[in-house]
Amino acid sequence: MKMKIALAAVSAALAMLAATGVEAKTVKISMTAKEVDLPIDNKGTMYRSWTFEGQVPGPVVHVTEGDTVEFTLFNDKNNKNSHSMDMHAGQFDVLKDFEAVKPGEKGSFTFNASHPGIFFYHCGADPMIQHIARGMYGAIIVDPKDANAMPKADREYVLIQSELYPNPDNQKDMMAKKWSNVMFNGGVFKYDPVHDPAATRMLQAKPGERVRIYFINAGPNEFSSFHAIAGIWDKVYPSGNPKNAITGLQTYVVGPGDAATFDIVSPIEGANALVSHSMQQALTGAIAVLQFTKDADPKMGRGENILVR
């Protein structure tokens, strides 16, 4: 009898471990800094960008709380500038780990993802304001080790807000906040065919689904007052940590270099507009239409479509 009880206890413990996903692992991640021309609006206007992996934003990094992350940054030999990685999801020696990497060279660091949430990563090379403004930023999602720490999301999207400075070489204008547009995911009205008929993309979900928005404000200068027009945030998690849950918010302010996770559930078909409620920001490009429809594309908000390119 005692043996059966012991075996049952072991089985229950193993089942709990499997359910909560607490087994940590080592995750190896590498990125290459690339200086390329990319479109910054729906018309294809090109902009000299500094990037991670030739994309703005850079790739979404996805790990689990407790994982050890081994990161390597390669700086393409054809680049003209040194670049680095500043990852907000860990604790580091800023002088050693975030040291700028010269063209043709590489740098690396290791850290433990000890806190769950949504975190900002960006280039920290001098002048940092210019490297961020040119597009060197992205998101790292650290899932909680307890799979039940947050309500299960049916769909997930990453939105990163940033400012567009017309002359990417003019650091003085960046310091003076002389931006022309505010964008989501590196594009002006990228997900808003209402204000820009050239837009071909929207965020999609079905009525009743829980949609989780991983929101980052890359700045480099302006605060964001993140709001869902015609909706209410069911839950808001500052820095994406489950312990920070706030319920039933209309708007939540996210400062430059900060992030939060936003959950929204619509009981009806129709559209919400996700915006920075600073009208100067929204009406120059920081609007993303979230369309709730019964025939929503099943691929949207899942897999590679968490960040809609």
C-alpha positions in Angstrom: 0.0 0.0 0.0 2.8 2.4 0.9 4.6 1.6 -2.3 1.4 2.4 -4.3 1.0 5.7 -2.5 4.6 6.6 -3.1 4.3 5.8 -6.8 1.1 7.8 -7.0 2.8 10.8 -5.4 5.7 10.6 -7.8 3.3 10.4 -10.8 1.4 13.4 -9.6 4.6 15.4 -9.1 5.8 14.5 -12.6 2.4 15.4 -14.1 2.6 18.8 -12.3 6.1 19.4 -13.7 4.8 18.6 -17.2 1.8 20.8 -16.8 3.7 23.8 -15.5 6.7 23.4 -17.8 9.2 24.2 -15.1 12.1 22.3 -16.7 14.7 24.9 -17.7 16.8 24.6 -20.9 19.7 26.4 -22.6 18.6 28.4 -25.6 21.2 29.5 -28.2 20.2 32.7 -30.1 22.3 34.5 -32.7 21.5 37.6 -34.7 23.4 39.6 -37.4 23.4 43.4 -37.5 22.7 44.6 -41.0 22.5 48.1 -42.5 19.9 48.0 -45.3 17.2 50.0 -47.0 13.7 49.1 -46.0 10.2 50.5 -46.7 8.7 52.6 -43.9 5.2 53.0 -45.3 2.6 51.2 -47.4 3.7 53.0 -50.5 7.2 51.5 -50.4 9.2 54.6 -49.4 12.7 53.4 -48.6 14.6 54.4 -45.5 18.3 53.6 -44.6 17.8 51.3 -41.6 20.1 49.7 -39.1 18.6 46.3 -38.2 18.8 42.9 -36.5 18.6 40.3 -39.3 17.6 42.9 -41.9 14.2 43.4 -40.3 12.4 46.1 -38.4 11.5 45.0 -35.8 14.1 42.3 -35.3 13.1 38.7 -34.8 10.8 37.8 -31.9 12.8 35.9 -29.3 10.7 33.4 -27.3 12.0 31.6 -24.2 10.6 30.3 -20.9 11.2 31.6 -17.4 14.3 29.9 -16.0 15.9 29.3 -19.3 19.6 30.1 -19.8 20.0 32.2 -22.9 23.3 32.1 -24.9 23.3 35.1 -27.2 25.7 35.9 -30.0 25.7 39.1 -32.1 27.5 39.1 -35.5 28.2 42.5 -37.1 28.1 42.1 -40.9 31.5 42.9 -42.4 29.8 45.3 -44.9 28.4 47.5 -42.2 30.0 50.9 -41.6 29.1 51.1 -37.9 29.7 49.2 -34.6 26.6 47.7 -33.1 25.6 45.9 -29.8 22.8 44.2 -28.0 21.0 45.5 -24.9 18.5 42.9 -23.8 16.1 44.0 -21.0 15.2 40.4 -20.0 18.3 39.8 -17.9 21.0 41.1 -15.6 24.4 41.9 -17.0 27.7 43.8 -16.8 26.9 46.7 -19.1 30.6 47.4 -19.9 31.4 43.8 -20.9 28.2 42.2 -22.2 26.8 45.2 -24.0 30.2 46.3 -25.6 29.9 47.5 -29.2 30.9 45.0 -31.9 32.9 46.3 -34.8 32.0 45.3 -38.5 33.2 41.8 -39.2 33.4 40.8 -35.6 31.1 39.1 -33.0 30.2 39.4 -29.3 28.4 37.2 -27.0 26.9 36.9 -23.5 24.9 34.5 -21.4 22.0 35.2 -19.0 19.2 33.6 -17.1 15.7 34.6 -18.0 14.6 34.7 -14.4 11.5 37.0 -14.8 8.5 36.2 -17.1 7.1 38.9 -19.3 7.6 41.0 -22.5 10.9 42.7 -22.7 12.6 45.2 -25.1 15.8 44.5 -26.8 17.8 47.1 -28.8 21.2 48.2 -29.9 23.1 50.1 -27.2 26.0 51.4 -29.3 26.7 55.1 -29.2 24.7 57.2 -30.0 22.0 54.9 -28.8 19.2 57.3 -29.8 20.2 57.0 -33.4 20.6 53.2 -33.4 17.1 52.8 -32.0 15.6 55.4 -34.2 17.0 53.6 -37.3 15.3 50.4 -36.4 17.6 48.3 -34.1 15.0 47.0 -31.7 12.8 44.0 -31.1 10.9 41.8 -28.5 11.8 39.0 -26.2 8.9 37.1 -24.7 9.6 35.1 -21.5 6.7 32.7 -20.9 6.0 32.0 -17.2 7.1 28.6 -16.1 3.7 28.0 -14.7 1.5 27.5 -17.7 -1.6 28.5 -15.7 -0.2 31.8 -14.4 -2.2 33.7 -17.0 -5.4 33.0 -18.9 -4.7 31.1 -22.1 -4.6 33.4 -25.2 -6.3 32.3 -28.4 -4.2 34.7 -30.5 -1.1 36.8 -29.8 0.4 39.8 -31.5 3.5 41.8 -31.0 3.3 45.6 -31.5 6.3 47.8 -31.2 5.8 51.6 -31.3 8.6 53.9 -32.5 9.1 57.3 -34.0 10.2 58.1 -37.6 12.8 60.8 -38.1 12.9 61.9 -41.7 16.7 62.2 -41.8 18.3 59.2 -40.1 21.7 60.9 -40.0 20.4 63.9 -38.1 21.0 63.1 -34.5 20.3 66.7 -33.5 16.7 66.4 -34.7 16.3 63.1 -32.8 17.4 64.8 -29.6 14.9 67.6 -30.3 12.1 65.1 -30.9 11.5 66.3 -34.5 9.8 63.2 -35.7 7.4 63.1 -38.6 5.4 60.0 -37.8 4.8 57.4 -35.1 4.7 53.8 -36.3 3.8 50.3 -35.2 6.3 47.6 -36.2 8.3 49.9 -38.4 5.6 51.1 -40.7 3.3 54.2 -40.9 -0.4 53.0 -40.7 1.0 49.5 -41.4 -2.2 47.8 -40.2 -4.7 50.6 -40.9 -6.6 50.6 -44.3 -9.0 53.1 -42.9 -6.5 56.0 -42.8 -4.2 54.6 -45.6 -6.0 52.8 -48.5 -2.6 51.4 -49.5 -2.5 49.3 -46.3 -3.1 45.6 -46.9 -2.8 44.2 -43.4 -4.9 44.1 -40.3 -4.8 42.1 -37.1 -7.6 39.4 -36.9 -9.5 37.4 -34.3 -12.9 35.8 -33.7 -15.5 37.3 -31.3 -15.0 35.8 -27.9 -11.3 35.0 -28.4 -8.8 36.3 -25.9 -6.3 38.4 -27.9 -3.0 39.1 -26.2 -1.0 42.1 -27.4 2.7 42.2 -26.4 3.3 45.9 -26.6 6.7 47.6 -26.5 7.5 51.3 -26.8 10.9 51.5 -28.5 10.7 55.3 -28.5 13.3 56.6 -28.5 11.7 59.6 -27.0 7.9 59.6 -26.7 5.5 58.0 -24.2 2.6 55.9 -25.5 -0.9 56.1 -24.1 -2.0 52.7 -25.4 -5.8 52.4 -25.9 -8.2 50.1 -27.8 -10.8 52.3 -29.4 -14.3 50.7 -29.0 -12.8 48.2 -26.5 -11.6 47.7 -23.0 -8.4 46.0 -21.9 -9.6 42.9 -20.0 -6.2 42.5 -18.4 -3.0 44.6 -18.4 0.3 43.2 -17.2 3.0 45.8 -16.7 6.3 44.3 -18.2 4.1 41.3 -19.0 4.6 39.7 -15.6 1.6 37.7 -14.4 2.0 39.0 -10.9 1.3 42.6 -12.1 -2.2 41.9 -13.3 -4.6 44.9 -13.6 -8.2 44.5 -14.6 -10.6 46.6 -16.8 -8.5 49.4 -18.1 -9.3 51.9 -20.8 -5.7 53.2 -21.4 -2.3 52.4 -20.0 0.8 54.5 -20.4 4.0 52.8 -21.5 7.2 54.8 -21.4 10.1 54.7 -23.9 12.1 51.5 -23.3 9.2 49.9 -21.4 6.6 47.2 -22.3 3.3 45.6 -21.1 1.0 42.8 -22.1 -2.6 43.7 -23.0 -5.5 41.2 -23.2 -8.7 42.1 -25.0 -11.8 40.1 -25.6 -14.6 41.3 -27.9 -18.1 39.7 -27.5 -19.2 41.0 -30.9 -18.0 41.2 -34.5 -16.5 44.5 -35.5 -13.3 46.5 -35.3 -11.2 47.9 -32.5 -8.5 50.4 -33.3 -5.3 50.0 -31.2 -3.7 53.4 -30.9 -1.5 55.6 -28.9 -4.2 58.0 -27.6 -1.9 61.0 -28.1 -3.7 62.1 -31.3 -0.5 63.6 -32.8 1.0 60.1 -32.6 -2.2 58.2 -33.7 -2.9 60.4 -36.7 0.6 60.2 -38.0 0.7 56.4 -38.1 0.2 54.7 -34.7 -3.1 53.0 -35.4 -3.6 49.2 -35.9 -7.0 47.8 -36.8 -7.9 44.7 -34.9 -10.8 43.1 -36.8 -13.1 40.6 -34.9 -14.9 38.4 -37.5 -16.2 34.9 -37.5 -14.1 34.0 -40.5 -10.8 35.3 -39.1 -7.8 33.7 -40.8 -6.8 30.8 -38.5 -3.1 31.5 -39.1 -3.2 35.1 -37.9 -1.9 35.7 -34.3 -0.3 32.3 -34.2 3.1 30.9 -35.1 5.2 33.2 -37.3 2.2 35.6 -37.5 2.6 36.8 -34.0 4.5 39.7 -35.5 2.8 40.5 -38.8 5.4 41.4 -41.4 
